[in-house]
Amino acid sequence: MSSSELIVAEALGLDFVFDRRVIERNIFKGMVAQADFDKHIAALPDLTASTVIVSVPIVRVSTRRNAALKAAAAAITRFEDQLYGDDDLEDEDDADD
């Protein structure tokens, strides 16, 4: 991609060309030159002063609670199997034929 094409892409808001998730692929494909990418990165403003540190607590589900949830899910599955039977859905499909 030439410099003029990059200017047009940026003017149209097509910054996805420099998106960090695809930039390596775009450079490999020749869509972007490494020098153009380096210029783009150098032109970005330094926003470190406006950052906010966010702390997110990690909640660990206890093994006992996890086991209880699995047992409840298994009980529901067994109940549904008893209530509806395993082959009821197949019988309904056969009735339509």
JOJO-V857418 format. One record per backbone hydrogen bond with DSSP energy under -1.0 kcal/mol. NH is the residue of the N-H (numbers start at 0). CO is the residue of the C=O. If there is no record, write none. Layout:
nh->NH co->CO
nh->NH co->CO
This chain:
nh->5 co->1
nh->6 co->2
nh->7 co->3
nh->8 co->4
nh->9 co->5
nh->10 co->6
nh->11 co->7
nh->12 co->9
nh->13 co->8
nh->14 co->12
nh->16 co->13
nh->17 co->14
nh->18 co->15
nh->21 co->18
nh->22 co->18
nh->25 co->21
nh->26 co->22
nh->27 co->23
nh->28 co->24
nh->30 co->25
nh->31 co->25
nh->36 co->32
nh->37 co->33
nh->38 co->34
nh->39 co->35
nh->40 co->36
nh->41 co->37
nh->42 co->38
nh->49 co->46
nh->50 co->47
nh->65 co->61
nh->66 co->62
nh->67 co->63
nh->68 co->64
nh->69 co->65
nh->70 co->66
nh->71 co->67
nh->72 co->68
nh->73 co->69
nh->74 co->70
nh->75 co->71
nh->76 co->72
nh->77 co->73
nh->78 co->74
nh->79 co->75
nh->80 co->76
nh->81 co->77
nh->82 co->78
nh->83 co->79
nh->84 co->80
nh->90 co->86
nh->91 co->87
nh->92 co->88
nh->93 co->89
nh->94 co->90
